[in-house]
Each structure stands twice: as structure tokens, then as C-alpha cells.
Amino acid sequence: MKEWQILMLNQQDVINTGLLEDMTGVLEKVETVFRLHGMEQVENPPKTMITLNDPETGDWMSKFIAMPVYIGGKINRPGIKWAAESMTNARTRELPMGIDMVILSDPVTVEPKAIIEGTLITAMRTAAATGIAAKYLARKNSEIVGCIGAGVIGRTVIQALVEVFPGIRKVKLFDIYKEKAEKIAEEFQGRVNVEVANSLQETVSESDIMATMSTSTRPLVKKEWLKEGYLITQLGANEVEARIVTDSDMIVVDDWEPIKHNHLSVFYPLIKEGKIRDDHIKLLRHIVCGKIPARISEGQNILYSSRGMGCLDIIVADHIYKTAIEKGLGYNFKMWDKPYWI
Ligand SMILES: NC(=O)c1ccc[n+]([C@@H]2O[C@H](COP(=O)([O-])OP(=O)(O)OC[C@H]3O[C@@H](n4cnc5c(N)ncnc54)[C@H](O)[C@@H]3O)[C@@H](O)[C@H]2O)c1
């Protein structure tokens, strides 16, 4: 009879694997998992979510999301991300808005093998997914990026876009808290010119690629501000106005079911009104694996909207687990010496 141990990796262990300096590696893993998923080698069932509302305002206060996954092929890894978001944290800024954890299991014996702090993984993989979307969907000659939201994801999205488009001259960054944008601008000094923007319109109107990753609960970006041939990537649920959804030439998503059924999303009323149908939507994984074409012309206007997929976390977490074993990071927590009942 066998003992069961779980490798516990806290945030510092995750940092010590080199994750934060390795956006290139994360981009490569995220692209791999989109390709495997497009080739039907990933099981990524719809996430299950619990939402708690603020008893006074009725607005959502916190969300808890279970994201089980199996990645096939050479990865061969089952796992789950237990994700959570808090609007209170976003307001008080004492804790990150999103706090996540990943569990990786053995595909044969089913023992959970690792419990990994998932917040940094989320930030890196979310940004890398945006980077991969931009790789396939943005104009190749894109030079100016506009970003709305200078939080955790805002920082990594800049990292990913600069990595995918080394020719980027300028990033315009807007946040309602100017000091947050200024801090990120300072961090990127010497790597890319991040200019703090004074308004939403100024951020959008100059940009070839737009990325929104704010905690706003109302639309921020107007269609008339966008440049012809745009790519706008929306990471929140309803940061773009409805006209961007109805008037873009192509709508691409990471996963349609969770977006389609999210009653807070900009898509929801449009689906109810019959203005958006399933056949309007393309999946990024089908583009990455070559089943459908990416951008076909300079003038094409494209919306990419993401809600996040567990398979992105599991592929990155699997790499972290292997690196941690190589580097001797974390500690083993024993669940049993031998099973009590068998
Ligand atoms: N699609 C995905 O895969 C995915 C994954 C993780 C997070 N997200 C989403 O990304 C968003 C950002 O997450 P985060 O962890 O970076 O949060 P965060 O709280 O760290 O950052 C959000 C930023 O948005 C700013 N903001 C709020 N309202 C704004 C407005 N009206 N105009 C400009 N800026 C505004 C805040 O000041 C803050 O700096 C959230 O909506 C989250 O749900 C998406």
C-alpha cells in the first residue's frame, strides 16, 4: 500500500520557477493547448459558477468558479482550477481581485499530485491568450496598443503583446486610478514606451490593437472611436458597447458557451434579441489549429472576447509542477502513510 503526498507550491515557489520572466514559454504553452483543443485532444467542460450578490446593492460581490480539465496528447494531465473574484478586493485593493488555486492529478492513480497558487498563473495565461489572439487576428504592422485597466492582468497583457509584436512603438494605458497606470508605465521603462492616457477615447482612437481588462460593469469603448482594421480584445464581460459586437466583421471567442450564458455579458441581450447567433461566432482554437482562417485583410474589424479556460491554467501549472520538482521547490504534504480503508 502506498503513501500519498501532495507537492504544495506557494506563490514564492511559483515565482522561483521563473514563470514571471518567461512570457515566451507561456505563450508557447497557451498556443499549444489551443491547438490541442482545436484537434479535440482537450476536455474543457463548461465551468460551474456560484455568484454572491451584495445584499444592499444587488450587484455581484464575489464569484467562485470550478474549472475541471483534461489535456491529452503528450501533456496527459487532469486538473482543476478553483478560481474566485471579489469586487470588494477590487475596491479596497488589500487583496488581488482574483485569487486562484490549481490542483493537478495523476491520470492513472488519480492522486492529486500538486496544489499550486494559481493567481500568477491566471495573470500570465490570460495575457498569453490575448497575445495568441493578437498573433492571429491583429494587423501584422500594428504599432500602437491601447490598454484599459492597469491592474494585475493589465500588466501581463502589455508583456504578452510586446512579446508577440516586437515592433510596437507605444502602449497607451488608461485606468480610473491614474497612479496605477503610472506605476506600470514606470515598470516598463527601457522595454517599451508606456504612455499614461488621460481618457478612454484618447486610448482607443490611436490604437491598432485594443485590450480591455478593467473591472468596469458598464461599457467603456465606443465603436466610433476604433480605427479601421482594428482588433479589440475584451477580457471583462461588457467593456465594449453593443455596436462593436453587432458591427465587427469577425467575432472570435476563447469558448462560446460560458460567454453565451453569462447574463452580465454584452452578448446576452443581443442573443435574446436575435442579433447574435451561434453561427456568427468563431473559436480561437479552430483558427490556431488551421481549421478556419485568421484575419484575411488589413481592413477587417475584429472583436475577440475571452472568459478564460481552465486548460490554459492546467498546461502552465503542469510546466510549473515539473520545473518545481527539478528545482526542489515547495514541500510535500502527506495525506496518508497508508490508506485507512481500502
Ligand atoms: N477573460 C479572462 O480569461 C480573464 C481572466 C482573469 C481576469 N479577467 C478579467 O479581467 C479584468 C481585470 O482583472 P484584474 O485581475 O486585472 O483586476 P484588477 O482589479 O487588478 O484590475 C482592474 C483595473 O481596472 C480598473 N478600472 C475599473 N473600472 C475602470 C474604468 N471604468 N475605466 C478604466 N479602468 C477601470 C481598476 O482601477 C483596476 O486597476 C476583470 O474584469 C476580470 O474579470 C478575465
Ligand as a Chemical Component Dictionary entry (heavy atoms), coordinates in Angstrom:
data_LIG
# 
_chem_comp.id                   LIG 
_chem_comp.type                 NON-POLYMER 
_chem_comp.pdbx_formal_charge   0 
_chem_comp.three_letter_code    LIG 
# 
loop_
_chem_comp_atom.comp_id 
_chem_comp_atom.atom_id 
_chem_comp_atom.alt_atom_id 
_chem_comp_atom.type_symbol 
_chem_comp_atom.charge 
_chem_comp_atom.model_Cartn_x 
_chem_comp_atom.model_Cartn_y 
_chem_comp_atom.model_Cartn_z 
_chem_comp_atom.pdbx_ordinal 
LIG N1  N1  N 0  -11.016 36.544 -19.751 1  
LIG C1  C1  C 0  -10.186 36.023 -18.879 2  
LIG O1  O1  O 0  -9.594  34.973 -19.109 3  
LIG C2  C2  C 0  -9.954  36.733 -17.591 4  
LIG C3  C3  C 0  -9.093  36.181 -16.632 5  
LIG C4  C4  C 0  -8.840  36.901 -15.474 6  
LIG C5  C5  C 0  -9.462  38.131 -15.279 7  
LIG N2  N2  N 1  -10.319 38.599 -16.229 8  
LIG C6  C6  C 0  -10.986 39.880 -16.065 9  
LIG O2  O2  O 0  -10.027 40.898 -16.270 10 
LIG C7  C7  C 0  -10.436 42.053 -15.539 11 
LIG C8  C8  C 0  -9.254  42.598 -14.762 12 
LIG O3  O3  O 0  -8.835  41.676 -13.778 13 
LIG P1  P1  P 0  -7.625  42.057 -12.794 14 
LIG O4  O4  O 0  -7.331  40.841 -12.007 15 
LIG O5  O5  O -1 -6.550  42.718 -13.561 16 
LIG O6  O6  O 0  -8.345  43.129 -11.860 17 
LIG P2  P2  P 0  -7.646  44.368 -11.101 18 
LIG O7  O7  O 0  -8.618  44.774 -10.050 19 
LIG O8  O8  O 0  -6.266  44.014 -10.704 20 
LIG O9  O9  O 0  -7.563  45.484 -12.230 21 
LIG C9  C9  C 0  -8.696  46.070 -12.816 22 
LIG C10 C10 C 0  -8.348  47.519 -13.136 23 
LIG O10 O10 O 0  -9.463  48.107 -13.837 24 
LIG C11 C11 C 0  -9.536  49.464 -13.414 25 
LIG N3  N3  N 0  -10.844 50.009 -13.761 26 
LIG C12 C12 C 0  -12.032 49.763 -13.161 27 
LIG N4  N4  N 0  -13.012 50.471 -13.778 28 
LIG C13 C13 C 0  -12.416 51.162 -14.787 29 
LIG C14 C14 C 0  -12.885 52.061 -15.771 30 
LIG N5  N5  N 0  -14.172 52.415 -15.821 31 
LIG N6  N6  N 0  -12.003 52.596 -16.647 32 
LIG C15 C15 C 0  -10.683 52.252 -16.579 33 
LIG N7  N7  N 0  -10.172 51.400 -15.659 34 
LIG C16 C16 C 0  -11.031 50.862 -14.778 35 
LIG C17 C17 C 0  -9.243  49.389 -11.931 36 
LIG O11 O11 O 0  -8.879  50.640 -11.413 37 
LIG C18 C18 C 0  -8.110  48.372 -11.889 38 
LIG O12 O12 O 0  -6.842  48.974 -11.953 39 
LIG C19 C19 C 0  -11.631 41.628 -14.685 40 
LIG O13 O13 O 0  -12.810 42.017 -15.320 41 
LIG C20 C20 C 0  -11.534 40.129 -14.673 42 
LIG O14 O14 O 0  -12.792 39.517 -14.505 43 
LIG C21 C21 C 0  -10.556 37.945 -17.367 44 
# 
loop_
_chem_comp_bond.comp_id 
_chem_comp_bond.atom_id_1 
_chem_comp_bond.atom_id_2 
_chem_comp_bond.value_order 
_chem_comp_bond.pdbx_ordinal 
LIG N1  C1  SING 1  
LIG C1  O1  DOUB 2  
LIG C1  C2  SING 3  
LIG C2  C3  SING 4  
LIG C2  C21 DOUB 5  
LIG C3  C4  DOUB 6  
LIG C4  C5  SING 7  
LIG C5  N2  DOUB 8  
LIG N2  C6  SING 9  
LIG N2  C21 SING 10 
LIG C6  O2  SING 11 
LIG C6  C20 SING 12 
LIG O2  C7  SING 13 
LIG C7  C8  SING 14 
LIG C7  C19 SING 15 
LIG C8  O3  SING 16 
LIG O3  P1  SING 17 
LIG P1  O4  DOUB 18 
LIG P1  O5  SING 19 
LIG P1  O6  SING 20 
LIG O6  P2  SING 21 
LIG P2  O7  DOUB 22 
LIG P2  O8  SING 23 
LIG P2  O9  SING 24 
LIG O9  C9  SING 25 
LIG C9  C10 SING 26 
LIG C10 O10 SING 27 
LIG C10 C18 SING 28 
LIG O10 C11 SING 29 
LIG C11 N3  SING 30 
LIG C11 C17 SING 31 
LIG N3  C12 SING 32 
LIG N3  C16 SING 33 
LIG C12 N4  DOUB 34 
LIG N4  C13 SING 35 
LIG C13 C14 SING 36 
LIG C13 C16 DOUB 37 
LIG C14 N5  SING 38 
LIG C14 N6  DOUB 39 
LIG N6  C15 SING 40 
LIG C15 N7  DOUB 41 
LIG N7  C16 SING 42 
LIG C17 O11 SING 43 
LIG C17 C18 SING 44 
LIG C18 O12 SING 45 
LIG C19 O13 SING 46 
LIG C19 C20 SING 47 
LIG C20 O14 SING 48 
# 
